[in-house]
Amino acid sequence: MDLTEFVLAIALSSTMAAIVTVVLSYFVQERRFKHESEARYLRAKVRLYSLILFHLTAMRLHNIVLGGSGESYSWGKRHPLEEIIREIDTAIKPRLDLLNPEALRNYLEAQPMLYTREALTLGDGISSLATFHDLVLREYNEELIPAYRKIVGPEPRKLEYKPEPPLPQQQHTK
C-alpha cells in the first residue's frame, strides 16, 4: 500500500466516522427534545389538574366538616364560590388542550348552577361537577402520574380522596 492509498483510507475512515457521529447526534438530540417536550406537557397538565383537585376536594372536605356528606360541596365566606370558580376558570381557559374533553364538558355543564347556589348537593343536580371531579381525579392518578413518573421521576404523588363520615359531635356536660 502506497502513501496515496493510505491517506485515502484515512480520509474515508474519517469521513465515515464524521457521518456516523452526525447521524447518531441527530437521533440523540431528537429523542431528548421529544422527551423534554413530553415532560413539559405533563408538568403543565399535572399543575392544572392539581389546582382543580385542590379546590374541588377542599369544597368536599368543607362540606364534611359542616356535617354533610363527602358527595356534596360547600364553601365558606372567606373563600367564596365565585373566587374558586374564577381561579379554576382562569387556569382552564388558556389550557383547554390539557383538559380531558369529557371532564371539560361536565365542568361547563355545571357552570350555570355554580353561580346560583350557596351549597351544592347531589339533589341540586351537582352530578356534572361531581363527575368532573371524579374524571379529573381518575385521570390524574391513573394516567398522568404514571406517565410523569416514567418520564420525569417520582415527584408528584397520587391523590387519595375517600370521603369519611362526619365525626359525631361531642356533648358537653356541665
C-alpha positions as a Python dict, from the first residue, in 0.01 Angstrom:
ca = {
    (1, 'M'): (0, 0, 0),
    (2, 'D'): (149, 327, -104),
    (3, 'L'): (113, 666, 65),
    (4, 'T'): (-177, 782, -155),
    (5, 'E'): (-386, 477, -73),
    (6, 'F'): (-303, 517, 295),
    (7, 'V'): (-412, 883, 301),
    (8, 'L'): (-727, 796, 103),
    (9, 'A'): (-813, 517, 354),
    (10, 'I'): (-766, 757, 646),
    (11, 'A'): (-978, 1023, 471),
    (12, 'L'): (-1260, 775, 400),
    (13, 'S'): (-1242, 644, 756),
    (14, 'S'): (-1258, 997, 898),
    (15, 'T'): (-1549, 1086, 670),
    (16, 'M'): (-1742, 776, 772),
    (17, 'A'): (-1675, 846, 1140),
    (18, 'A'): (-1799, 1205, 1099),
    (19, 'I'): (-2116, 1090, 918),
    (20, 'V'): (-2191, 828, 1185),
    (21, 'T'): (-2130, 1084, 1460),
    (22, 'V'): (-2364, 1338, 1297),
    (23, 'V'): (-2640, 1081, 1242),
    (24, 'L'): (-2616, 948, 1597),
    (25, 'S'): (-2606, 1300, 1738),
    (26, 'Y'): (-2918, 1391, 1539),
    (27, 'F'): (-3114, 1094, 1675),
    (28, 'V'): (-2998, 1153, 2032),
    (29, 'Q'): (-3093, 1523, 2013),
    (30, 'E'): (-3429, 1443, 1855),
    (31, 'R'): (-3505, 1189, 2127),
    (32, 'R'): (-3402, 1433, 2402),
    (33, 'F'): (-3616, 1710, 2251),
    (34, 'K'): (-3917, 1477, 2234),
    (35, 'H'): (-3857, 1366, 2593),
    (36, 'E'): (-3828, 1726, 2718),
    (37, 'S'): (-4141, 1834, 2526),
    (38, 'E'): (-4342, 1549, 2672),
    (39, 'A'): (-4211, 1629, 3021),
    (40, 'R'): (-4316, 1997, 2984),
    (41, 'Y'): (-4662, 1890, 2865),
    (42, 'L'): (-4705, 1651, 3157),
    (43, 'R'): (-4582, 1911, 3409),
    (44, 'A'): (-4834, 2164, 3279),
    (45, 'K'): (-5114, 1908, 3295),
    (46, 'V'): (-5017, 1799, 3648),
    (47, 'R'): (-5020, 2165, 3762),
    (48, 'L'): (-5363, 2227, 3608),
    (49, 'Y'): (-5515, 1909, 3747),
    (50, 'S'): (-5359, 1971, 4090),
    (51, 'L'): (-5519, 2317, 4111),
    (52, 'I'): (-5860, 2181, 4009),
    (53, 'L'): (-5836, 1890, 4252),
    (54, 'F'): (-5723, 2117, 4534),
    (55, 'H'): (-6031, 2337, 4507),
    (56, 'L'): (-6287, 2064, 4449),
    (57, 'T'): (-6152, 1841, 4725),
    (58, 'A'): (-6139, 2138, 4964),
    (59, 'M'): (-6506, 2210, 4886),
    (60, 'R'): (-6599, 1846, 4959),
    (61, 'L'): (-6397, 1844, 5282),
    (62, 'H'): (-6556, 2174, 5387),
    (63, 'N'): (-6895, 2009, 5348),
    (64, 'I'): (-6783, 1710, 5561),
    (65, 'V'): (-6662, 1945, 5836),
    (66, 'L'): (-7006, 2107, 5836),
    (67, 'G'): (-7162, 1765, 5888),
    (68, 'G'): (-7255, 1692, 5528),
    (69, 'S'): (-7161, 1403, 5305),
    (70, 'G'): (-6844, 1359, 5104),
    (71, 'E'): (-7056, 1362, 4788),
    (72, 'S'): (-7158, 1727, 4823),
    (73, 'Y'): (-6972, 2055, 4801),
    (74, 'S'): (-6979, 2370, 5011),
    (75, 'W'): (-6757, 2671, 5068),
    (76, 'G'): (-6705, 2941, 5323),
    (77, 'K'): (-6744, 3315, 5324),
    (78, 'R'): (-6367, 3361, 5347),
    (79, 'H'): (-6325, 3174, 5018),
    (80, 'P'): (-6647, 3234, 4820),
    (81, 'L'): (-6753, 3011, 4533),
    (82, 'E'): (-6714, 3292, 4277),
    (83, 'E'): (-6347, 3322, 4372),
    (84, 'I'): (-6294, 2944, 4349),
    (85, 'I'): (-6467, 2916, 4011),
    (86, 'R'): (-6284, 3222, 3878),
    (87, 'E'): (-5950, 3068, 3976),
    (88, 'I'): (-6040, 2735, 3811),
    (89, 'D'): (-6170, 2918, 3501),
    (90, 'T'): (-5854, 3128, 3481),
    (91, 'A'): (-5643, 2812, 3495),
    (92, 'I'): (-5852, 2619, 3241),
    (93, 'K'): (-5916, 2883, 2971),
    (94, 'P'): (-5561, 2915, 2832),
    (95, 'R'): (-5501, 2541, 2868),
    (96, 'L'): (-5809, 2378, 2717),
    (97, 'D'): (-5582, 2141, 2527),
    (98, 'L'): (-5463, 1991, 2857),
    (99, 'L'): (-5806, 1902, 2990),
    (100, 'N'): (-5985, 1578, 2914),
    (101, 'P'): (-6277, 1670, 2675),
    (102, 'E'): (-6532, 1475, 2879),
    (103, 'A'): (-6418, 1644, 3201),
    (104, 'L'): (-6439, 1986, 3033),
    (105, 'R'): (-6793, 1913, 2911),
    (106, 'N'): (-6903, 1822, 3265),
    (107, 'Y'): (-6740, 2134, 3408),
    (108, 'L'): (-6913, 2356, 3152),
    (109, 'E'): (-7247, 2185, 3222),
    (110, 'A'): (-7205, 2264, 3593),
    (111, 'Q'): (-7125, 2633, 3531),
    (112, 'P'): (-7480, 2778, 3533),
    (113, 'M'): (-7562, 2601, 3859),
    (114, 'L'): (-7237, 2707, 4028),
    (115, 'Y'): (-7329, 3074, 4017),
    (116, 'T'): (-7679, 3031, 4162),
    (117, 'R'): (-7627, 2817, 4475),
    (118, 'E'): (-7495, 2868, 4825),
    (119, 'A'): (-7424, 2497, 4874),
    (120, 'L'): (-7424, 2214, 4626),
    (121, 'T'): (-7562, 1868, 4687),
    (122, 'L'): (-7642, 1575, 4461),
    (123, 'G'): (-8007, 1676, 4481),
    (124, 'D'): (-7923, 2012, 4323),
    (125, 'G'): (-7802, 1842, 4007),
    (126, 'I'): (-7440, 1852, 4116),
    (127, 'S'): (-7370, 1536, 3920),
    (128, 'S'): (-7184, 1729, 3647),
    (129, 'L'): (-6942, 1882, 3896),
    (130, 'A'): (-6902, 1551, 4081),
    (131, 'T'): (-6839, 1372, 3750),
    (132, 'F'): (-6587, 1642, 3654),
    (133, 'H'): (-6410, 1597, 3988),
    (134, 'D'): (-6405, 1217, 3955),
    (135, 'L'): (-6282, 1225, 3593),
    (136, 'V'): (-6000, 1466, 3676),
    (137, 'L'): (-5902, 1264, 3986),
    (138, 'R'): (-5907, 934, 3795),
    (139, 'E'): (-5704, 1070, 3503),
    (140, 'Y'): (-5457, 1232, 3741),
    (141, 'N'): (-5398, 912, 3940),
    (142, 'E'): (-5424, 650, 3666),
    (143, 'E'): (-5272, 822, 3363),
    (144, 'L'): (-5084, 1142, 3445),
    (145, 'I'): (-4884, 1035, 3747),
    (146, 'P'): (-4764, 702, 3598),
    (147, 'A'): (-4665, 880, 3273),
    (148, 'Y'): (-4498, 1162, 3466),
    (149, 'R'): (-4302, 920, 3684),
    (150, 'K'): (-4188, 726, 3378),
    (151, 'I'): (-4055, 1037, 3204),
    (152, 'V'): (-3961, 1282, 3478),
    (153, 'G'): (-3927, 1090, 3802),
    (154, 'P'): (-4120, 1015, 4120),
    (155, 'E'): (-4205, 1373, 4222),
    (156, 'P'): (-4588, 1408, 4230),
    (157, 'R'): (-4783, 1158, 4432),
    (158, 'K'): (-5125, 1012, 4376),
    (159, 'L'): (-5409, 1192, 4547),
    (160, 'E'): (-5625, 982, 4769),
    (161, 'Y'): (-5974, 1102, 4842),
    (162, 'K'): (-6209, 882, 5035),
    (163, 'P'): (-6497, 1067, 5196),
    (164, 'E'): (-6527, 983, 5562),
    (165, 'P'): (-6849, 1017, 5755),
    (166, 'P'): (-6861, 1325, 5979),
    (167, 'L'): (-6731, 1284, 6330),
    (168, 'P'): (-7002, 1273, 6595),
    (169, 'Q'): (-7043, 1593, 6789),
    (170, 'Q'): (-6924, 1568, 7148),
    (171, 'Q'): (-7176, 1674, 7405),
    (172, 'H'): (-7053, 1899, 7681),
    (173, 'T'): (-7184, 1835, 8029),
    (174, 'K'): (-7177, 2096, 8300),
}
